[in-house]
Amino acid sequence: MASGMTKTQLVRHLAEKNEMNNKAAAAFLEHLSDVAIKETKKNGVFVVPGLGRLVKAHRKARMGRNPQTGEPIQIKAKTVVKFRVAKATKEAIAPKK
């Protein structure tokens, strides 16, 4: 399994690219995540320009199956968070053939 960039690596990379110290880069990431959570909770959507958007969605109640026994079970309705990737980002990562 391939491993991605850790938070520490991301902080160092941001600090180097923007000529700031690691503490400021880490504070920026923390603030960005706090704003994303608050805005998504409040408005139902948070856009990260050039990357995508966090969207709060309601998932309806439905019937499912217990994978061990195969018996039907009722799955309750709930609110979930989805991330929708921006078209430009999707094409940059996985271009159409």
Protein Blocks (a to p, Z undefined) as FASTA:
>chain_A
ZZdddfklmmmmmmmmnopafklmmmmmmmmmmmmmmmmmmnopacdehibccddddddd
dddddfklopacdddddddddddddfklmmmmmccZZ
